[in-house]
Amino acid sequence: MPHTLHVFLEQVTRGLYNQGSFSFHHCDPRMCLGEPIPNEWTAPELLQNEHGEPIEHALWNRFIESGYGQVLFQEYSPQFPHQKYTLGMARLGRDDWHSGPGLYWNFDDNTVNHGPGGYASDGTGDPCFARAVTGLEVIDRIHASAGELNPAGDWKPMQDGNVAILSIKLL
């Protein structure tokens, strides 16, 4: 996964996830999806131009204009399946052929849906490029705060299910 990891590390290094510019907002029992959408913590200057006018798709544009908004090719490998506590890069928005800038945590084996032959219309799988080894309770809290299973076994999103990412840094 060298290309996908390079794109993600460039996004982190360039501060694209900082200032409340990224939210995990769509969760179900299998995964929790995040993308650059505004939330209550988003810095106002990220959403408007120098005249105070709103910029359409402002947060998405930051990723795309950086040159690191998406991977250049779908870098799926069966050596890195979409298993619990792995991080995948989602195909969102403007280009269904290349993943990014959306990310999702897997909370179950999700390879059938996001591997080859899953949701992608071209038959390729989404890149799965990281696995959490510590801090699993934080990832579980992100998942739990965005929704819950009701008694019938259906996923019920919370009213304010957005989980804002205020910053990501390399250690």
Disulfide bonds with the S-S distance in Angstrom:
Cys27-Cys32 1.87
